[in-house]
Amino acid sequence: MNELGNAANRTAQFVCAIAIARPDGTIALQAEGVCVGQILQSPQGTAGFGYDPIFYVPAYQMTFAEMPPELKHKISHRGQAFQNLLPQLPLVLK
């Protein structure tokens, strides 16, 4: 937060990459999730951890720390990565 100083461009994103490997180490499945937001100049909200109070998601007009847990889990980079991965699981569970 302080590292950005008064920078006008405060765009940020969280990215999560998930891979499932076979026993031989080759990648069987992979998925990615991205959550785009902005870094606020001052924290908002009390839930969550780490960057949650300063990571603002314009599409929902709140920080991760202000969101109900169900919404955060759904739209977060991790939530999106798992939403992208889960439909692929039947391909490797045959």
N, C-alpha and C positions, 0 to 999 in steps of 0.2 A: 504494500500500500504506500509506504513512505518512499520506496524506491522509484515510484512513478512521479513523485513530486507534483507539479502542476501540469503534467502532460495532458494535452487535449485528447489524444487518442488513448482511450482506456479499454479498448476492445480486447477481449480475452476469450479463451476457450479451454475447456477440459476435454481431453481425448482419452478414450479407453480402448485398448486393443486386447482381444481375447483370442487365444489359440488353443486348440485341442490337438495334442500330438499322439501319434500311434506309438506303440512300444519301441519301434525302431527309430523314433525321433522325427519322422516325417510329419508334416502338418496335415491333419485330417480335415479340420474346419478352422475358419478364422472369421472374426467379425470386428467391426469397429463402431464406436458410438462417439458422437461429438455434441457438446452442449456449448453454444455460443452465448457470451454475455459481456459484461463490462465490470471493471474493477472500480468500486466506489471509493470516494475519498474518506468516508467515515462508515463504520459498521452499522448495519441495520438488522435487527432480529437477534434472538437468543438461542435458537435451536442449532443443531449440527455441530460441526467442529472445523478446525483449520480455517480455510478461506470462506466458509459458508456465509459469514456475516458481511463480507465485502464482494461476493460474487453475485451480481445483479443480472437477472434474466429478463430482458425487456419484453419478451413475448408474454410473460406472466406478471410483469410489473412488481417483482419482489426478488429478494435475495434468497439463496438456498436456505438461509437461517430463518426466513419468514414463512417458508412453505410448509404445508402439512407433509409429514414424512412420505405418505403415499405418492404425492405429486412429485416430490424430489426424486424418489426412487424411479418413477416412471420416466421423467424427462432428463435425468442426469446422464452423463456420458456412460456410466456403468449400466444404468437401466437400458439405455438405447442399444448398447453393445449386446446385452443379453437378449433383448427383444429381437435383434438381428440374428443371433446365434441359435436360439432355441428352435426355430422352425427347421434348421438344418440338421438337428440332432438325429432324426430318423435315418438320415443318409449313412451315418456311421454305426448305428445301433442294429444293423441288419445281421 
